[in-house]
Amino acid sequence: MRKYLFFLAMLGTAAFASCGGGDDDNSAPAPQVTISCQPENLSAGAEGGIFTINVSTTGKEWSAYSNQDWIEVSNKGTTAASGTIEVNVKSNPTTEPRTGTVQLMSGTARKEIAVSQAAAKAAYDAPEGYSLVWHDEFESGTELNGNDWTHEVQGSGWVNNELQNYVNHKTPGGQYVTEVRNGNLRITCLKENGKIYSGRVYAQVNKGWLYGYFEARIKLPSGKGTWPAFWMMPVGNDYITNPWPMCGEIDIMEEVGAVPNEVSSSLHTQDYNHTKRTQKTHAMTIDKAEGEFHTYALEWTADAITTYVDGKVQLTATKKQMGNSHNQWPFHYAFYPIFNLAWGGSWGGMNGVDEGALPAVMEIDYIRVFQK
């Protein structure tokens, strides 16, 4: 009996020594890796965009990826304990919102970044093979987004003997010449203290696009003297070495109030321009171009330019028809879109002007740019 009790006592002592850990046992569990980021979720508009996420981890390195084909992740700098990633959310061409994720990994740690994207305002009716790359639906704020739009500022007589003064957003008296209201861009031509003021704005003036399908839905003003236009000019052009019309000009839509409801498209180059009466032009009269919205579009490729009114072909010109030289076909570099409402001038004022038509308003529902 005594031997049995002694054996139990020794067994308990051994068990205590092995489970409790002595003062000489300095081992500790490895610290758990953590990973954090800022921001922790992304919200993109239908047009998409590039977003930067700051990441830090207690591990030695990390990585990021997404399983969605509309989310692209750049993994630069991920071998350091902290760094940034760029997330490129592609434009959403559908009328449904969508969600996705970006996964961050460092050791055994995982973190998920939620990505949400708004739906397009409406189904986009672009030619087959084209995808939306930029648009403005004019649905927020009261002023144009300065990251996308640039106002021209010029005095009367600057071009075509036009009578208006172009100003940035407002007249000296504080009246709007460009304003975002009720989902539309409004360009207003008005008279203030004996002077005529109006707006001329450029989309992505420093970037533009080389080739694509460009579309805008526009309501034209009425009145003798009005001259609204939707057109394009080359990005960063040097007008000393490549002056107009050598540089090229694409007029998607023009109309003058002296000839109501007749809309036209034109191309101007060194060999084909209105000063020589050789420009490539086509005009059509449509019902209620003044006072109702219509869709005006341009499809521009390396070899051809076609404009449309409400889906019907307006003007077609090809490089083969016009010629291969720069003086004949200068449409081989990026152009940017323009909206403006002129007053009077060599064409708009050919039959005089009627100031009783002021203020006159040109309204743009949207502009959309697609590329292959």
Secondary structure, 3 states (H helix, E strand, C coil): CHHHHHHHHHHHHHHHHHHHCCCCCCCCCCCCCCEEEECCEEEECCCCEEEEEEEEECCCCCEEECCCCCEEEECCCCCCCEEEEEEEECCCCCCCCEEEEEEEEECCEEEEEEEEECCCCCCCCCCCCCEEEEEECCCCCCCCCCCCEEECCECCCCCCCECCEECCCECCCCCECEEEECCEEEEEEEEECCEEEECEEEECCCCCECCEEEEEEEEECCCCCEEEEEEEEECCCCCCCCCCCCCCEEEEEECCCCCCCEEEEEEECCCCCCCCCCCEEEEEECCCCECCEEEEEEEECCCEEEEEECCEEEEEEEHHHHCCCCCCCCCCCCEEEEEEEEEEHHHHCCCCCCHHHCCEEEEEEEEEEEEC
